[in-house]
């Protein structure tokens, strides 16, 4: 993981990976682990505002990039609105 930021309804992750990595499996693992962790650490807040059985929906978007530097990508991710 290189950087992370987000907006009210989604997050942006900047990460480096090996070409052999199965991206759908990676995204599934990230969502699974973060859901368990967030529900554990912030149970009262989540239960007060969120009633669904799943925290993340199944959709995601991945884009690879060429022709830009990691610092340019980091600037883009850092420029997103950080959730409260």
GUKE-146416 format. One record per residue: residue in one letter; y, x, z of N, C-alpha, C, CB in turn. Coordinates in Angstrom, 1 decimal, m for minus. Glycine has a CB too. Layout:
N
[atom A,[Y,X,Z],[Y,X,Z],[Y,X,Z],[Y,X,Z]]
...
//
This chain:
84
[atom X,[m1.2,0.9,0.0],[0.0,0.0,0.0],[1.2,0.9,0.0],[0.0,m1.0,1.2]]
[atom X,[2.1,0.7,m1.0],[3.3,1.5,m1.1],[4.5,0.7,m0.5],[3.6,1.8,m2.5]]
[atom X,[4.6,m0.6,m0.8],[5.7,m1.4,m0.3],[5.3,m2.8,m0.3],[7.0,m1.1,m1.1]]
[atom X,[6.1,m3.6,0.5],[5.8,m5.1,0.6],[7.1,m5.8,0.9],[4.7,m5.4,1.6]]
[atom X,[7.4,m6.9,0.3],[8.5,m7.7,0.7],[8.2,m9.1,0.2],[9.9,m7.2,0.1]]
[atom X,[9.1,m10.1,0.4],[8.7,m11.4,m0.1],[9.9,m12.3,m0.1],[7.7,m12.0,0.8]]
[atom X,[9.6,m13.6,m0.5],[10.5,m14.6,m0.5],[9.9,m15.8,0.3],[10.8,m15.1,m1.9]]
[atom X,[10.6,m16.9,0.3],[10.1,m18.0,1.2],[8.7,m18.5,0.8],[11.1,m19.2,1.1]]
[atom X,[8.4,m18.5,m0.4],[7.1,m19.0,m0.8],[6.1,m18.1,m1.4],[7.3,m20.2,m1.7]]
[atom X,[6.4,m16.8,m1.4],[5.5,m15.8,m2.0],[5.8,m14.4,m1.5],[5.4,m15.8,m3.5]]
[atom X,[4.9,m13.5,m1.7],[5.2,m12.1,m1.3],[5.0,m11.2,m2.5],[4.2,m11.6,m0.1]]
[atom X,[5.6,m10.0,m2.4],[5.4,m9.0,m3.4],[4.7,m7.8,m2.7],[6.8,m8.6,m4.0]]
[atom X,[3.7,m7.3,m3.3],[3.0,m6.1,m2.8],[3.0,m5.0,m3.9],[1.5,m6.4,m2.4]]
[atom X,[3.4,m3.8,m3.6],[3.3,m2.7,m4.5],[2.2,m1.8,m4.0],[4.7,m2.0,m4.6]]
[atom X,[1.2,m1.6,m4.8],[0.1,m0.8,m4.3],[m0.5,0.1,m5.5],[m1.0,m1.7,m3.7]]
[atom X,[m1.1,1.1,m5.1],[m1.7,2.0,m6.0],[m3.2,1.8,m5.9],[m1.3,3.5,m5.9]]
[atom X,[m4.0,1.9,m7.0],[m5.4,1.6,m6.9],[m6.1,2.4,m7.9],[m5.7,0.1,m7.0]]
[atom X,[m7.4,2.6,m7.7],[m8.3,3.3,m8.6],[m8.7,2.3,m9.7],[m9.5,3.9,m7.9]]
[atom X,[m8.8,2.7,m10.9],[m9.2,1.8,m12.0],[m10.5,1.0,m11.8],[m9.3,2.5,m13.3]]
[atom X,[m11.4,1.6,m11.0],[m12.7,1.0,m10.7],[m12.6,m0.2,m9.7],[m13.7,2.0,m10.2]]
[atom X,[m11.5,m0.3,m9.1],[m11.3,m1.4,m8.1],[m11.3,m2.8,m8.8],[m10.0,m1.2,m7.3]]
[atom X,[m12.0,m3.7,m8.3],[m12.0,m5.1,m8.8],[m10.8,m5.8,m8.2],[m13.3,m5.8,m8.4]]
[atom X,[m9.8,m6.0,m9.0],[m8.5,m6.6,m8.4],[m8.7,m8.0,m7.9],[m7.5,m6.6,m9.5]]
[atom X,[m9.5,m8.9,m8.5],[m9.7,m10.2,m7.9],[m10.3,m10.1,m6.5],[m10.5,m11.1,m8.7]]
[atom X,[m11.3,m9.2,m6.3],[m11.9,m9.0,m5.0],[m10.9,m8.4,m4.0],[m13.1,m8.1,m5.2]]
[atom X,[m10.1,m7.4,m4.5],[m9.1,m6.8,m3.6],[m8.1,m7.9,m3.1],[m8.3,m5.8,m4.4]]
[atom X,[m7.6,m8.8,m4.0],[m6.7,m9.8,m3.6],[m7.3,m10.8,m2.7],[m6.1,m10.6,m4.9]]
[atom X,[m8.6,m11.1,m2.9],[m9.3,m12.0,m2.0],[m9.4,m11.4,m0.6],[m10.7,m12.3,m2.6]]
[atom X,[m9.7,m10.1,m0.6],[m9.8,m9.4,0.7],[m8.5,m9.4,1.5],[m10.4,m8.0,0.5]]
[atom X,[m7.4,m9.1,0.7],[m6.1,m9.1,1.4],[m5.7,m10.4,1.9],[m5.0,m8.6,0.3]]
[atom X,[m6.0,m11.5,1.2],[m5.6,m12.8,1.6],[m6.5,m13.2,2.8],[m5.8,m13.8,0.5]]
[atom X,[m7.8,m12.9,2.8],[m8.7,m13.2,3.9],[m8.3,m12.5,5.2],[m10.1,m12.9,3.5]]
[atom X,[m8.1,m11.2,5.1],[m7.7,m10.4,6.3],[m6.4,m10.8,6.8],[m7.7,m8.9,6.0]]
[atom X,[m5.4,m11.0,6.0],[m4.0,m11.4,6.5],[m4.0,m12.8,7.0],[m3.0,m11.3,5.3]]
[atom X,[m4.8,m13.7,6.5],[m4.9,m15.0,7.0],[m5.4,m15.0,8.4],[m5.7,m15.9,6.1]]
[atom X,[m6.5,m14.3,8.6],[m7.2,m14.2,9.9],[m6.2,m13.6,10.9],[m8.5,m13.4,9.9]]
[atom X,[m5.5,m12.5,10.5],[m4.6,m11.8,11.4],[m3.4,m12.6,11.8],[m4.2,m10.5,10.8]]
[atom X,[m2.8,m13.3,10.8],[m1.6,m14.1,11.1],[m2.0,m15.3,11.9],[m1.0,m14.6,9.8]]
[atom X,[m3.1,m15.9,11.7],[m3.5,m17.1,12.5],[m3.9,m16.7,13.9],[m4.8,m17.8,11.8]]
[atom X,[m4.4,m15.5,14.1],[m4.7,m15.0,15.4],[m3.4,m14.6,16.2],[m5.6,m13.7,15.3]]
[atom X,[m2.5,m13.9,15.5],[m1.3,m13.4,16.2],[m0.2,m14.5,16.4],[m0.7,m12.2,15.5]]
[atom X,[m0.1,m15.4,15.4],[0.9,m16.4,15.5],[0.4,m17.8,15.5],[1.9,m16.2,14.3]]
[atom X,[m0.7,m18.1,16.2],[m1.4,m19.3,16.2],[m0.4,m20.5,16.5],[m2.5,m19.3,17.1]]
[atom X,[0.4,m20.4,17.5],[1.2,m21.5,18.0],[2.2,m21.9,16.9],[2.0,m21.1,19.2]]
[atom X,[2.9,m20.9,16.3],[3.9,m21.1,15.3],[3.2,m21.7,14.0],[4.6,m19.8,14.9]]
[atom X,[2.1,m21.1,13.6],[1.5,m21.6,12.4],[1.0,m23.0,12.6],[0.3,m20.7,12.0]]
[atom X,[0.3,m23.3,13.7],[m0.2,m24.6,13.9],[0.9,m25.7,14.1],[m1.0,m24.6,15.2]]
[atom X,[2.1,m25.3,14.5],[3.2,m26.3,14.6],[3.7,m26.7,13.2],[4.3,m25.6,15.4]]
[atom X,[3.7,m25.7,12.3],[4.4,m26.0,11.0],[3.4,m26.1,9.8],[5.3,m24.9,10.7]]
[atom X,[2.2,m25.8,10.0],[1.2,m25.7,8.9],[m0.1,m26.4,9.2],[1.0,m24.3,8.4]]
[atom X,[m0.5,m27.4,8.5],[m1.7,m28.2,8.8],[m2.9,m27.9,7.9],[m1.3,m29.6,8.7]]
[atom X,[m2.8,m27.2,6.9],[m3.9,m27.0,6.0],[m4.9,m26.0,6.6],[m3.4,m26.5,4.6]]
[atom X,[m6.1,m26.1,6.1],[m7.2,m25.3,6.6],[m7.1,m23.8,6.1],[m8.6,m25.8,6.2]]
[atom X,[m6.4,m23.7,4.9],[m6.3,m22.3,4.4],[m4.8,m21.9,4.4],[m6.8,m22.3,2.9]]
[atom X,[m4.5,m20.7,4.6],[m3.2,m20.2,4.7],[m2.6,m19.9,3.3],[m3.0,m19.0,5.6]]
[atom X,[m3.4,m19.2,2.5],[m2.9,m18.8,1.2],[m3.6,m19.7,0.1],[m3.3,m17.3,0.9]]
[atom X,[m2.9,m20.0,m1.0],[m3.6,m20.7,m2.0],[m4.4,m19.7,m2.9],[m2.6,m21.5,m2.9]]
[atom X,[m5.2,m20.1,m3.8],[m6.0,m19.2,m4.6],[m5.3,m18.5,m5.7],[m7.2,m19.9,m5.1]]
[atom X,[m4.1,m18.8,m6.0],[m3.4,m18.2,m7.2],[m2.8,m16.9,m6.8],[m2.3,m19.1,m7.7]]
[atom X,[m2.7,m16.0,m7.8],[m2.0,m14.7,m7.6],[m1.6,m14.2,m9.0],[m2.9,m13.7,m6.9]]
[atom X,[m0.7,m13.3,m9.0],[m0.2,m12.7,m10.2],[m0.2,m11.2,m10.0],[1.2,m13.2,m10.6]]
[atom X,[m0.8,m10.4,m11.0],[m0.8,m9.0,m10.9],[m0.3,m8.5,m12.2],[m2.3,m8.4,m10.7]]
[atom X,[0.6,m7.5,m12.1],[1.1,m6.8,m13.3],[1.0,m5.3,m13.2],[2.6,m7.3,m13.6]]
[atom X,[0.6,m4.7,m14.2],[0.6,m3.2,m14.2],[1.8,m2.8,m14.9],[m0.7,m2.6,m14.8]]
[atom X,[2.2,m1.6,m14.7],[3.5,m1.2,m15.3],[3.4,0.2,m15.8],[4.7,m1.3,m14.3]]
[atom X,[4.1,0.5,m16.8],[4.2,1.8,m17.4],[5.6,2.0,m17.8],[3.2,2.0,m18.6]]
[atom X,[6.1,3.2,m17.9],[7.5,3.5,m18.3],[8.5,3.3,m17.2],[7.8,2.6,m19.4]]
[atom X,[8.1,3.0,m16.0],[9.0,2.9,m14.8],[8.4,3.8,m13.7],[9.3,1.5,m14.4]]
[atom X,[9.3,4.3,m12.9],[8.8,5.1,m11.8],[8.5,4.2,m10.6],[9.9,6.1,m11.4]]
[atom X,[7.7,4.8,m9.6],[7.4,4.1,m8.4],[8.7,3.8,m7.6],[6.4,4.9,m7.5]]
[atom X,[9.6,4.7,m7.7],[10.9,4.4,m6.9],[11.6,3.2,m7.6],[11.8,5.6,m7.0]]
[atom X,[11.6,3.0,m8.9],[12.2,1.8,m9.5],[11.4,0.5,m9.1],[12.2,1.9,m11.0]]
[atom X,[10.1,0.6,m9.0],[9.3,m0.6,m8.5],[9.6,m0.9,m7.1],[7.8,m0.3,m8.7]]
[atom X,[9.7,0.2,m6.3],[10.0,0.0,m4.9],[11.4,m0.6,m4.7],[10.0,1.4,m4.1]]
[atom X,[12.4,m0.2,m5.5],[13.7,m0.8,m5.4],[13.6,m2.3,m5.8],[14.7,m0.1,m6.4]]
[atom X,[12.8,m2.7,m6.8],[12.6,m4.1,m7.1],[12.0,m4.9,m5.9],[11.8,m4.2,m8.4]]
[atom X,[10.9,m4.4,m5.4],[10.3,m5.0,m4.3],[11.2,m5.2,m3.1],[9.0,m4.3,m3.9]]
[atom X,[11.9,m4.1,m2.7],[12.8,m4.1,m1.6],[14.0,m5.1,m1.8],[13.4,m2.7,m1.4]]
[atom X,[14.3,m5.4,m3.1],[15.4,m6.3,m3.4],[15.1,m7.8,m3.2],[15.9,m6.1,m4.8]]
[atom X,[13.8,m8.1,m2.9],[13.4,m9.5,m2.7],[13.9,m9.9,m1.4],[11.9,m9.6,m2.8]]
[atom X,[14.0,m11.2,m1.2],[14.5,m11.8,0.1],[13.3,m11.6,1.1],[14.9,m13.3,m0.1]]
[atom X,[13.6,m11.0,2.2],[12.6,m10.9,3.3],[12.5,m12.2,4.0],[13.0,m9.7,4.2]]
[atom X,[11.3,m12.7,4.2],[11.2,m14.0,5.0],[11.6,m13.8,6.4],[9.7,m14.5,4.9]]
[atom X,[12.1,m14.8,7.1],[12.4,m14.7,8.5],[11.2,m14.5,9.4],[13.2,m16.0,9.0]]
//
